[in-house]
Amino acid sequence: MKITDTVMTKLRMVMCSLSMVLFMSSVALVAMKGFNWGLDFTGGVVAEVQLSDQVTKEQLKQKLDLAYGQDVQVIGMGESDRWTLRYNHISEQAAPSLADTLATVSDQVQVLNSSVVGPQVGQDMVDQGGLAILVCFILIMLYLSVRFEWRLALGALAALVYDVTLILGLFAATQLEFNLTVLAAVLAILGYSLNDSIIIADRVREMLRGNPNGQTDNLINRSIQATFSRTMVTSGTTLMTVSALWLLGGSALQGFAIALCVGIVSGTWSSISVGITLPKLLGLKPCHYQVKPVDTSEESYP
């Protein structure tokens, strides 16, 4: 059954309103709860160990939490006898020996490697990660300002801000570890969402140019219908790939995969609910994309 223009317009407005609620909720969550920063940002110790096959994750974590007085992350590496341990760095005088602590739960202990990330290095990563996102936004703003009229450009930029904020709100709400892989996913989503917004905005621009007397809402609805199948195919196949990464990639890639899955869905949603609905609310009309004649007549001077 074909959806009428009136129904599509109302649906876009509902989606836009819901997007505003989600955006404000995400901002509130980030402000109140903050992030569970990973060791990439806070600094700490990462060790890879090999133990006997009989040791379980629960036994290992309980002993390490008690010995180090903190929540130690215990990650399986695919082999039943190899583990990755992550915990905050403490002074050598107060810290018990890792090998001695592991010896209380396993008769076979081998520390394969251990590395320490200092807090200064972690702070540098936070600064560089924030700078990377800022530079990315600035370059995107420059590109959009050249490509589109300011209303469509502002809509695409607002969709990007919405996608990033939604992902940050999710990680603040769930307190999943926010590490460098998650930051990489956020940067990847910026590019994916921008591409989706530009595809629809390009079609809207063509519709506005070709129909100078048309109604903006109807032209936007026709643009969505024209690009809908392409959007669903692209988003669907990408989501299937990332979902496989989420299910089979293990805990080390869990945050990365979750951020990408949410970002892909959000990018498709925001391109319609924010990217082209906001320009209409700002007064976008076909006349803004009509070629204006230039007066080339020479002025006569006395």
Backbone as numpy.savetxt, mean C-alpha at the origin, in Angstrom:
# Nx Ny Nz CAx CAy CAz Cx Cy Cz
-28.51 -7.41 -16.86 -29.36 -6.21 -16.86 -28.48 -4.97 -16.86
-28.79 -4.05 -17.74 -27.98 -2.85 -17.87 -28.31 -1.87 -16.75
-27.28 -1.32 -16.16 -27.46 -0.36 -15.08 -27.65 1.03 -15.68
-28.66 1.73 -15.23 -28.94 3.06 -15.76 -27.92 4.06 -15.22
-27.85 5.20 -15.92 -26.92 6.25 -15.49 -27.26 6.77 -14.11
-28.54 6.87 -13.80 -28.94 7.38 -12.48 -28.46 6.45 -11.37
-28.63 5.15 -11.59 -28.19 4.17 -10.58 -26.67 4.20 -10.43
-25.96 4.28 -11.55 -24.50 4.32 -11.49 -24.00 5.57 -10.77
-24.65 6.69 -11.02 -24.24 7.93 -10.35 -24.45 7.83 -8.85
-25.61 7.29 -8.45 -25.86 7.12 -7.01 -24.87 6.14 -6.40
-24.55 5.08 -7.14 -23.60 4.09 -6.64 -22.21 4.71 -6.44
-21.79 5.54 -7.39 -20.49 6.21 -7.24 -20.47 7.13 -6.04
-21.57 7.82 -5.78 -21.63 8.72 -4.63 -21.58 7.93 -3.32
-22.26 6.79 -3.29 -22.20 5.94 -2.09 -20.78 5.42 -1.87
-20.13 5.01 -2.96 -18.75 4.54 -2.86 -17.83 5.65 -2.37
-18.05 6.86 -2.86 -17.22 8.00 -2.45 -17.42 8.30 -0.96
-18.67 8.23 -0.50 -18.96 8.48 0.92 -18.32 7.41 1.80
-18.42 6.17 1.37 -17.81 5.08 2.13 -16.29 5.22 2.15
-15.72 5.68 1.05 -14.27 5.89 0.98 -13.83 6.96 1.98
-14.63 8.00 2.13 -14.30 9.05 3.10 -14.33 8.51 4.52
-15.30 7.64 4.81 -15.38 7.04 6.14 -14.15 6.17 6.41
-13.78 5.34 5.43 -12.60 4.48 5.58 -11.33 5.30 5.72
-11.25 6.39 4.96 -10.07 7.25 5.03 -9.92 7.88 6.41
-10.99 8.45 6.93 -10.94 9.07 8.25 -10.67 8.04 9.34
-11.24 6.84 9.20 -10.99 5.78 10.18 -9.52 5.36 10.16
-8.93 5.28 8.97 -7.52 4.90 8.85 -6.62 5.96 9.48
-6.93 7.23 9.22 -6.15 8.32 9.83 -6.22 8.24 11.35
-7.42 7.98 11.88 -7.60 7.89 13.33 -6.81 6.71 13.92
-6.83 5.58 13.23 -6.10 4.41 13.71 -4.60 4.65 13.73
-4.09 5.27 12.67 -2.65 5.57 12.62 -2.27 6.52 13.74
-3.12 7.53 14.00 -2.81 8.52 15.04 -2.89 7.92 16.43
-3.83 7.01 16.67 -4.04 6.48 18.03 -3.15 5.26 18.33
-3.00 4.35 17.37 -2.31 3.10 17.64 -0.88 3.07 17.12
-0.59 3.83 16.07 0.75 3.80 15.51 1.03 2.48 14.83
2.31 2.22 14.57 2.71 1.02 13.84 3.55 0.09 14.72
3.51 -1.17 14.37 4.39 -2.16 14.97 5.64 -2.25 14.10
6.59 -1.33 14.34 7.78 -1.24 13.50 8.61 -2.51 13.58
9.06 -2.98 12.43 9.94 -4.14 12.40 11.36 -3.78 12.78
12.17 -4.80 12.91 13.57 -4.58 13.31 14.35 -3.80 12.25
13.84 -3.79 11.02 14.50 -3.00 9.98 14.53 -1.53 10.36
13.52 -1.09 11.13 13.40 0.31 11.50 13.80 0.58 12.95
13.52 -0.36 13.85 13.80 -0.12 15.27 15.20 -0.56 15.67
15.81 -1.43 14.87 17.09 -2.02 15.27 16.85 -3.27 16.11
17.79 -4.19 16.10 17.64 -5.42 16.86 18.56 -6.50 16.34
18.27 -7.73 16.75 19.11 -8.88 16.41 18.30 -9.85 15.55
18.89 -10.32 14.48 18.31 -11.35 13.63 19.27 -12.53 13.60
18.79 -13.70 14.01 19.66 -14.88 14.07 18.99 -16.05 13.38
19.79 -16.85 12.70 19.30 -18.07 12.07 19.94 -19.25 12.77
19.10 -20.16 13.27 19.60 -21.27 14.08 19.07 -22.58 13.54
19.79 -23.65 13.88 19.38 -25.00 13.52 19.29 -25.83 14.79
18.11 -26.43 15.03 17.86 -27.19 16.24 17.40 -28.60 15.86
17.09 -29.40 16.85 16.60 -30.75 16.59 15.17 -30.70 16.05
14.76 -31.77 15.39 13.44 -31.80 14.75 12.31 -31.79 15.77
12.56 -32.19 17.00 11.48 -32.32 17.98 11.04 -30.98 18.58
11.80 -29.93 18.39 11.47 -28.64 18.98 10.32 -28.00 18.22
9.31 -27.55 18.97 8.17 -26.88 18.36 8.32 -25.36 18.50
7.54 -24.65 17.71 7.60 -23.18 17.74 7.15 -22.65 19.09
6.12 -23.27 19.69 5.61 -22.80 20.97 6.65 -22.97 22.08
7.33 -24.10 22.09 8.37 -24.33 23.09 9.51 -23.32 22.94
9.94 -23.12 21.72 11.06 -22.22 21.46 10.70 -20.78 21.84
9.52 -20.34 21.46 9.13 -18.96 21.75 8.95 -18.73 23.25
8.36 -19.68 23.93 8.16 -19.52 25.37 9.49 -19.38 26.11
10.46 -20.18 25.74 11.77 -20.13 26.41 12.50 -18.81 26.08
12.46 -18.39 24.83 13.15 -17.16 24.44 12.49 -15.92 25.03
11.15 -15.89 25.06 10.45 -14.75 25.66 10.82 -14.60 27.13
10.92 -15.71 27.83 11.27 -15.67 29.25 12.73 -15.27 29.46
13.62 -15.75 28.60 15.05 -15.47 28.76 15.39 -14.02 28.44
14.73 -13.46 27.41 15.08 -12.11 26.96 14.10 -11.04 27.43
13.04 -11.46 28.10 12.09 -10.51 28.65 11.38 -9.66 27.62
11.06 -10.22 26.46 10.38 -9.48 25.38 9.71 -10.47 24.45
8.96 -9.93 23.51 8.26 -10.77 22.54 9.21 -11.09 21.39
9.79 -12.27 21.43 10.74 -12.71 20.40 9.97 -13.30 19.23
10.30 -12.87 18.03 9.66 -13.40 16.83 10.38 -14.68 16.39
9.61 -15.75 16.29 10.15 -17.05 15.87 9.51 -17.41 14.54
10.32 -17.52 13.49 9.82 -17.74 12.14 10.41 -19.03 11.59
9.55 -19.95 11.15 10.00 -21.17 10.53 10.53 -20.90 9.13
11.51 -21.67 8.70 12.16 -21.42 7.40 11.86 -22.50 6.37
10.79 -23.26 6.57 10.45 -24.29 5.60 11.01 -25.65 5.97
12.14 -25.68 6.66 12.72 -26.93 7.15 12.40 -27.05 8.63
12.08 -28.24 9.08 11.59 -28.44 10.44 12.64 -28.13 11.50
13.91 -28.06 11.14 14.94 -27.86 12.14 15.62 -26.50 12.05
15.15 -25.61 11.18 15.77 -24.30 11.03 14.77 -23.20 11.34
15.26 -22.18 12.08 14.40 -21.10 12.55 15.11 -19.75 12.40
14.32 -18.73 12.19 14.83 -17.35 12.23 14.28 -16.66 13.46
15.16 -16.06 14.24 14.77 -15.40 15.49 15.02 -13.91 15.37
14.06 -13.11 15.83 14.19 -11.65 15.81 13.80 -11.10 17.17
14.66 -10.26 17.72 14.35 -9.65 19.02 15.15 -8.36 19.17
14.67 -7.50 20.07 15.31 -6.22 20.30 16.68 -6.42 20.93
17.61 -5.58 20.52 18.97 -5.69 21.02 19.07 -5.19 22.45
19.73 -5.96 23.30 20.00 -5.54 24.67 21.50 -5.67 24.93
21.96 -5.03 25.98 23.40 -4.99 26.25 23.95 -6.40 26.44
25.22 -6.55 26.08 25.83 -7.88 26.17 25.92 -8.36 27.61
26.03 -7.43 28.58 26.12 -7.84 29.97 24.80 -8.44 30.45
23.67 -7.84 29.98 22.36 -8.32 30.44 21.81 -9.44 29.59
22.30 -9.59 28.38 21.74 -10.58 27.46 22.35 -11.96 27.72
21.52 -12.98 27.89 22.05 -14.35 28.01 22.56 -14.84 26.66
23.42 -15.81 26.71 23.94 -16.38 25.47 22.82 -17.08 24.71
22.73 -16.79 23.42 21.68 -17.41 22.63 21.85 -18.92 22.55
23.09 -19.36 22.37 23.35 -20.80 22.28 22.99 -21.50 23.58
23.35 -20.88 24.72 23.02 -21.50 26.01 21.53 -21.56 26.25
20.82 -20.51 25.83 19.36 -20.49 25.99 18.70 -21.57 25.14
19.17 -21.72 23.91 18.60 -22.72 23.02 18.94 -24.14 23.48
20.03 -24.29 24.18 20.44 -25.61 24.65 19.47 -26.18 25.68
18.66 -25.31 26.29 17.70 -25.79 27.29 16.46 -26.42 26.65
16.27 -26.20 25.35 15.12 -26.78 24.67 15.52 -27.76 23.57
16.80 -27.82 23.23 17.25 -28.70 22.16 18.62 -29.26 22.49
18.83 -30.54 22.19 20.13 -31.15 22.43 21.10 -30.90 21.28
20.57 -30.37 20.17 21.42 -30.01 19.03 21.18 -28.53 18.72
22.22 -27.73 18.89 22.11 -26.29 18.69 23.24 -25.82 17.79
22.87 -25.11 16.75 23.87 -24.51 15.87 23.38 -23.14 15.42
24.11 -22.09 15.80 23.77 -20.74 15.38 24.45 -20.50 14.03
23.66 -20.51 12.97 24.20 -20.41 11.63 24.73 -19.01 11.32
23.98 -17.99 11.69 24.45 -16.61 11.53 23.63 -15.70 12.45
24.22 -14.57 12.76 23.56 -13.59 13.62 24.04 -12.20 13.22
23.09 -11.27 13.09 23.44 -9.90 12.72 22.66 -8.93 13.60
23.26 -7.76 13.80 22.67 -6.73 14.66 22.42 -5.49 13.82
21.18 -4.96 13.88 20.83 -3.70 13.24 20.74 -2.65 14.33
21.61 -1.66 14.26 21.63 -0.64 15.29 20.44 0.30 15.19
20.05 0.96 16.29 18.92 1.88 16.27 19.13 3.07 15.34
20.38 3.51 15.18 20.64 4.63 14.27 20.38 4.24 12.83
20.78 3.00 12.48 20.51 2.50 11.14 19.01 2.39 10.91
18.28 1.93 11.93 16.84 1.85 11.82 16.20 3.21 11.61
16.67 4.23 12.32 16.13 5.57 12.15 16.44 6.11 10.76
17.62 5.81 10.26 17.97 6.22 8.89 17.03 5.58 7.87
16.65 4.33 8.11 15.73 3.65 7.19 14.36 4.29 7.23
13.90 4.70 8.42 12.62 5.40 8.54 12.65 6.69 7.74
13.73 7.46 7.92 13.86 8.74 7.21 13.92 8.54 5.70
14.70 7.57 5.27 14.85 7.33 3.83 13.55 6.79 3.22
12.84 5.94 3.98 11.56 5.42 3.49 10.54 6.53 3.34
10.45 7.41 4.34 9.54 8.54 4.23 9.91 9.47 3.10
11.21 9.69 2.90 11.67 10.53 1.81 11.33 9.92 0.45
11.44 8.59 0.35 11.12 7.91 -0.91 9.65 8.11 -1.27
8.76 7.99 -0.29 7.33 8.19 -0.55 7.05 9.63 -0.92
7.71 10.58 -0.22 7.51 12.00 -0.51 7.96 12.35 -1.93
9.14 11.89 -2.31 9.64 12.16 -3.67 8.72 11.54 -4.72
8.23 10.34 -4.43 7.32 9.67 -5.36 6.05 10.50 -5.56
5.50 11.05 -4.48 4.30 11.87 -4.57 4.57 13.15 -5.36
5.71 13.76 -5.13 6.04 15.00 -5.84 6.16 14.76 -7.34
6.84 13.68 -7.72 6.98 13.37 -9.15 5.63 13.04 -9.78
4.78 12.33 -9.03 3.45 12.02 -9.54 2.63 13.29 -9.73
2.73 14.22 -8.78 2.02 15.50 -8.89 2.46 16.26 -10.14
3.77 16.28 -10.40 4.26 16.96 -11.59 3.73 16.31 -12.87
3.74 14.99 -12.89 3.24 14.28 -14.07 1.76 14.55 -14.30
0.95 14.46 -13.23 -0.49 14.66 -13.37 -0.83 16.10 -13.77
-0.05 17.07 -13.26 -0.31 18.47 -13.59 -0.11 18.74 -15.08
0.77 17.96 -15.72 1.01 18.12 -17.15 -0.01 17.31 -17.96
-0.37 16.16 -17.46 -1.22 15.22 -18.22 -2.69 15.64 -18.24
-3.23 16.13 -17.11 -4.66 16.38 -17.01 -4.97 17.80 -16.55
-6.23 18.20 -16.77 -6.75 19.42 -16.17 -6.78 19.23 -14.66
-6.67 20.32 -13.91 -6.37 20.19 -12.48 -7.40 19.38 -11.70
-8.65 19.35 -12.15 -9.66 18.60 -11.41 -9.42 17.10 -11.53
-9.17 16.63 -12.74 -8.86 15.20 -12.91 -7.52 14.84 -12.26
-6.55 15.74 -12.33 -5.26 15.49 -11.69 -5.42 15.38 -10.17
-6.23 16.26 -9.59 -6.45 16.22 -8.15 -7.19 14.95 -7.75
-8.11 14.50 -8.59 -8.82 13.25 -8.30 -7.88 12.06 -8.27
-6.98 11.97 -9.26 -6.02 10.86 -9.28 -5.08 10.91 -8.09
-4.64 12.11 -7.71 -3.76 12.25 -6.55 -4.49 11.88 -5.26
-5.76 12.28 -5.14 -6.55 11.92 -3.96 -6.73 10.41 -3.85
-6.88 9.74 -5.00 -7.01 8.28 -4.98 -5.72 7.63 -4.47
-4.57 8.17 -4.85 -3.29 7.65 -4.36 -3.18 7.82 -2.84
-3.51 9.01 -2.36 -3.44 9.27 -0.91 -4.38 8.32 -0.17
-5.56 8.10 -0.73 -6.52 7.20 -0.10 -5.96 5.77 -0.01
-5.37 5.27 -1.09 -4.85 3.90 -1.10 -3.74 3.72 -0.06
-2.80 4.66 -0.02 -1.70 4.55 0.93 -2.22 4.65 2.37
-3.14 5.57 2.62 -3.68 5.74 3.97 -4.45 4.51 4.41
-5.18 3.88 3.49 -5.93 2.67 3.85 -5.00 1.54 4.25
-3.89 1.37 3.53 -2.93 0.33 3.87 -2.30 0.62 5.24
-1.91 1.87 5.46 -1.33 2.23 6.75 -2.33 2.02 7.88
-3.60 2.34 7.64 -4.62 2.12 8.65 -4.81 0.65 8.97
-4.72 -0.21 7.94 -4.84 -1.65 8.16 -3.71 -2.15 9.04
-2.48 -1.72 8.78 -1.34 -2.19 9.58 -1.38 -1.60 10.99
-1.95 -0.40 11.13 -2.11 0.16 12.48 -3.17 -0.61 13.26
-4.26 -1.01 12.59 -5.35 -1.72 13.26 -4.95 -3.13 13.65
-4.26 -3.83 12.77 -3.89 -5.23 13.03 -2.56 -5.36 13.76
-1.77 -4.28 13.79 -0.44 -4.30 14.40 0.46 -5.36 13.77
0.25 -5.61 12.49 1.20 -6.43 11.75 2.53 -5.69 11.64
3.61 -6.44 11.56 4.93 -5.83 11.51 5.09 -4.98 10.25
5.53 -3.75 10.44 5.77 -2.84 9.32 7.28 -2.79 9.10
7.74 -3.42 8.03 9.17 -3.51 7.75 9.45 -3.01 6.34
10.66 -3.24 5.87 11.06 -2.73 4.56 10.27 -3.37 3.41
9.89 -4.64 3.57 9.11 -5.28 2.51 7.72 -4.65 2.39
7.14 -4.25 3.51 5.84 -3.57 3.47 5.99 -2.19 2.82
7.07 -1.50 3.15 7.33 -0.21 2.51 7.47 -0.36 1.00
8.14 -1.42 0.57 8.27 -1.69 -0.86 6.90 -1.94 -1.49
6.02 -2.63 -0.76 4.66 -2.87 -1.26 3.89 -1.56 -1.40
4.06 -0.65 -0.45 3.38 0.64 -0.52 3.82 1.40 -1.76
5.12 1.41 -2.04 5.63 2.10 -3.23 5.11 1.42 -4.51
5.00 0.09 -4.49 4.47 -0.61 -5.66 3.00 -0.27 -5.89
2.24 -0.13 -4.81 0.83 0.21 -4.93 0.65 1.62 -5.48
1.56 2.53 -5.17 1.48 3.87 -5.74 1.48 3.81 -7.27
2.38 3.02 -7.82 2.43 2.88 -9.27 1.23 2.17 -9.83
0.77 1.12 -9.16 -0.38 0.36 -9.66 -1.64 1.21 -9.64
-1.90 1.88 -8.53 -3.10 2.71 -8.41 -3.08 3.87 -9.40
-1.90 4.47 -9.58 -1.78 5.58 -10.53 -2.13 5.10 -11.94
-1.65 3.94 -12.33 -1.95 3.41 -13.66 -3.44 3.20 -13.83
-4.10 2.65 -12.81 -5.54 2.41 -12.90 -6.31 3.72 -13.00
-5.91 4.71 -12.22 -6.60 6.01 -12.26 -6.41 6.70 -13.60
-5.21 6.58 -14.18 -4.93 7.25 -15.45 -5.73 6.61 -16.59
-5.90 5.29 -16.57 -6.67 4.61 -17.61 -8.10 5.16 -17.66
-8.74 5.27 -16.49 -10.12 5.75 -16.45 -10.17 7.25 -16.74
-9.21 8.02 -16.18 -9.20 9.46 -16.40 -8.97 9.79 -17.88
-8.15 9.01 -18.55 -7.94 9.22 -19.99 -9.24 9.05 -20.77
-10.00 8.00 -20.42 -11.26 7.78 -21.11 -12.27 8.89 -20.79
-12.28 9.37 -19.54 -13.15 10.49 -19.19 -12.78 11.72 -20.01
-11.51 11.99 -20.15 -11.05 13.14 -20.92 -11.50 13.03 -22.38
-11.40 11.82 -22.96 -11.82 11.63 -24.34 -13.33 11.85 -24.48
-14.08 11.35 -23.50 -15.53 11.53 -23.54 -15.91 13.00 -23.44
-15.24 13.74 -22.58 -15.55 15.15 -22.41 -15.22 15.94 -23.67
-14.12 15.59 -24.31 -13.73 16.28 -25.54 -14.69 15.98 -26.68
-15.15 14.74 -26.76 -16.01 14.35 -27.88 -17.47 14.67 -27.71
-17.87 15.07 -26.50 -19.28 15.37 -26.24 -19.38 16.70 -25.51
-19.19 17.80 -26.21 -19.19 19.11 -25.55 -20.51 19.48 -24.90
-21.61 18.87 -25.35 -22.92 19.20 -24.78 -23.46 18.10 -23.87
-22.64 17.11 -23.57 -23.09 16.00 -22.74 -23.09 16.34 -21.26
-23.79 15.51 -20.48 -23.80 15.65 -19.03 -22.61 14.91 -18.44
-21.93 15.58 -17.51 -20.68 15.03 -16.98 -20.89 13.67 -16.32
-21.95 13.52 -15.52 -22.19 12.24 -14.84 -22.38 11.11 -15.84
-23.14 11.36 -16.89 -23.38 10.31 -17.89 -22.10 9.95 -18.63
-21.27 10.96 -18.93 -20.01 10.69 -19.62 -19.05 9.90 -18.73
-19.04 10.23 -17.44 -18.20 9.47 -16.50 -18.68 8.02 -16.41
-19.99 7.82 -16.35 -20.53 6.47 -16.28 -20.19 5.67 -17.54
-20.24 6.29 -18.70 -19.86 5.61 -19.93 -18.38 5.28 -19.94
-17.57 6.13 -19.36 -16.12 5.87 -19.28 -15.84 4.66 -18.39
-16.57 4.55 -17.28 -16.39 3.40 -16.39 -16.79 2.11 -17.10
-17.91 2.14 -17.81 -18.36 0.95 -18.54 -17.36 0.54 -19.61
-16.75 1.53 -20.25 -15.81 1.23 -21.34 -14.52 0.61 -20.83
-14.13 0.93 -19.60 -12.86 0.43 -19.06 -13.06 -0.66 -18.01
-14.31 -1.02 -17.71 -14.57 -1.93 -16.60 -13.98 -3.31 -16.84
-14.20 -3.88 -18.03 -13.70 -5.23 -18.30 -12.18 -5.26 -18.24
-11.54 -4.23 -18.80 -10.07 -4.18 -18.75 -9.58 -4.09 -17.31
-10.26 -3.29 -16.50 -9.86 -3.13 -15.10 -10.01 -4.44 -14.33
-11.13 -5.14 -14.54 -11.38 -6.38 -13.81 -10.37 -7.46 -14.20
-10.06 -7.55 -15.49 -9.09 -8.56 -15.93 -7.71 -8.28 -15.35
-7.27 -7.03 -15.44 -5.95 -6.68 -14.93 -5.87 -6.87 -13.41
-6.85 -6.34 -12.70 -6.84 -6.44 -11.25 -7.00 -7.88 -10.79
-7.88 -8.63 -11.48 -8.13 -10.02 -11.09 -6.90 -10.90 -11.25
-6.22 -10.81 -12.38 -5.04 -11.64 -12.59 -3.90 -11.25 -11.63
-3.75 -9.94 -11.40 -2.72 -9.51 -10.46 -3.04 -9.98 -9.05
-4.30 -9.90 -8.68 -4.71 -10.32 -7.34 -4.51 -11.82 -7.15
-4.75 -12.61 -8.18 -4.53 -14.05 -8.09 -3.06 -14.36 -7.84
-2.18 -13.66 -8.52 -0.74 -13.88 -8.34 -0.30 -13.50 -6.94
-0.75 -12.34 -6.47 -0.35 -11.89 -5.14 -0.96 -12.77 -4.06
-2.18 -13.27 -4.29 -2.80 -14.18 -3.31 -2.00 -15.47 -3.18
-1.49 -15.97 -4.30 -0.63 -17.15 -4.24 0.63 -16.86 -3.43
1.16 -15.67 -3.59 2.34 -15.27 -2.81 2.00 -15.20 -1.34
0.81 -14.73 -1.01 0.36 -14.65 0.38 0.22 -16.04 1.00
-0.37 -16.98 0.23 -0.63 -18.31 0.77 0.62 -19.17 0.82
1.53 -19.00 -0.13 2.67 -19.91 -0.26 4.01 -19.25 0.07
4.02 -17.93 0.26 5.29 -17.24 0.46 5.85 -17.34 1.86
5.06 -17.83 2.81 5.55 -17.94 4.17 5.39 -16.64 4.95
5.72 -16.71 6.23 5.53 -15.57 7.12 6.44 -14.40 6.78
7.59 -14.69 6.17 8.52 -13.60 5.84 7.93 -12.63 4.83
7.06 -13.11 3.95 6.45 -12.26 2.92 4.98 -11.96 3.20
4.52 -12.29 4.40 3.11 -12.11 4.71 2.69 -10.64 4.64
3.44 -9.76 5.31 3.10 -8.35 5.30 3.13 -7.76 3.90
4.13 -8.14 3.12 4.26 -7.67 1.74 3.05 -8.07 0.92
2.64 -9.35 1.03 1.53 -9.86 0.24 0.20 -9.24 0.68
0.01 -9.07 1.98 -1.23 -8.47 2.48 -1.35 -7.03 1.98
-0.26 -6.28 2.06 -0.28 -4.89 1.60 -0.62 -4.82 0.11
-0.05 -5.71 -0.69 -0.33 -5.70 -2.13 -1.78 -6.09 -2.42
-2.29 -7.11 -1.73 -3.67 -7.54 -1.96 -4.65 -6.41 -1.65
-4.47 -5.79 -0.49 -5.35 -4.68 -0.11 -5.18 -3.51 -1.06
-3.93 -3.24 -1.45 -3.67 -2.13 -2.35 -4.27 -2.32 -3.73
-4.26 -3.53 -4.24 -4.84 -3.79 -5.57 -6.35 -3.57 -5.54
-7.01 -4.12 -4.51 -8.46 -3.92 -4.39 -8.78 -2.45 -4.17
-8.00 -1.82 -3.29 -8.23 -0.40 -3.00 -7.97 0.47 -4.21
-6.93 0.15 -4.99 -6.62 0.93 -6.18 -7.73 0.90 -7.20
-8.35 -0.28 -7.39 -9.47 -0.39 -8.31 -10.68 0.37 -7.79
-10.94 0.23 -6.49 -12.07 0.92 -5.85 -11.91 2.44 -5.92
-10.73 2.93 -5.54 -10.53 4.38 -5.44 -10.52 5.06 -6.79
-10.13 4.35 -7.84 -10.13 4.95 -9.17 -11.53 5.38 -9.59
-12.55 4.63 -9.11 -13.93 4.95 -9.44 -14.56 5.84 -8.37
-14.35 5.48 -7.10 -15.04 6.18 -6.02 -14.45 7.55 -5.73
-13.14 7.72 -5.95 -12.48 8.98 -5.64 -11.90 9.63 -6.88
-11.21 8.86 -7.69 -10.44 9.41 -8.80 -11.25 10.19 -9.82
-12.48 9.75 -10.10 -13.28 10.47 -11.10 -14.56 11.06 -10.50
-14.91 10.67 -9.30 -16.09 11.27 -8.65 -15.74 12.61 -8.03
-14.55 12.71 -7.44 -14.12 13.99 -6.86 -14.04 15.11 -7.90
-13.48 14.88 -9.09 -13.49 15.96 -10.11 -14.89 16.45 -10.45
-15.87 15.52 -10.49 -17.24 15.95 -10.76 -17.75 16.84 -9.63
-17.45 16.50 -8.39 -17.87 17.33 -7.26 -17.20 18.70 -7.29
-16.03 18.77 -7.92 -15.31 20.04 -8.03 -15.75 20.85 -9.25
-16.74 20.34 -9.97 -17.28 21.11 -11.08 -16.74 20.78 -12.44
-16.21 19.58 -12.65 -15.68 19.20 -13.95 -16.79 19.17 -15.00
-16.55 19.79 -16.15 -17.53 19.86 -17.22 -16.83 19.65 -18.57
-17.60 19.29 -19.62 -16.98 19.11 -20.94 -16.29 20.36 -21.46
-16.76 21.54 -21.05 -16.15 22.77 -21.56 -14.70 22.93 -21.13
-14.30 22.24 -20.08 -12.93 22.35 -19.60 -11.93 21.64 -20.52
-12.45 20.79 -21.42 -11.57 20.07 -22.33 -11.86 20.39 -23.79
-12.53 21.50 -24.02 -12.78 21.92 -25.40 -11.66 22.85 -25.86
-11.28 22.68 -27.13 -10.22 23.51 -27.68 -10.77 24.92 -27.92
-10.09 25.88 -27.39 -10.54 27.26 -27.54 -9.82 27.89 -28.74
-10.57 28.56 -29.62 -9.94 29.19 -30.79 -9.03 30.33 -30.37
-7.94 30.44 -31.08 -6.97 31.50 -30.80 -7.11 32.60 -31.84
-7.22 33.83 -31.37 -7.36 34.95 -32.28 -5.99 35.29 -32.87
-5.85 34.98 -34.16 -4.54 35.21 -34.82 -4.53 36.47 -35.66
-5.63 37.21 -35.61 -5.70 38.43 -36.41 -4.70 39.45 -35.87
-4.06 40.14 -36.77 -3.08 41.14 -36.37 -3.77 42.44 -35.99
-3.32 43.04 -34.94 -3.88 44.30 -34.51 -3.35 45.41 -35.43
-4.26 46.31 -35.75 -3.86 47.46 -36.60 -3.46 48.61 -35.73
-2.36 49.24 -36.11 -1.86 50.38 -35.34 -2.00 51.63 -36.19
-2.39 52.78 -35.59 -2.51 54.01 -36.34 -1.16 54.50 -36.83
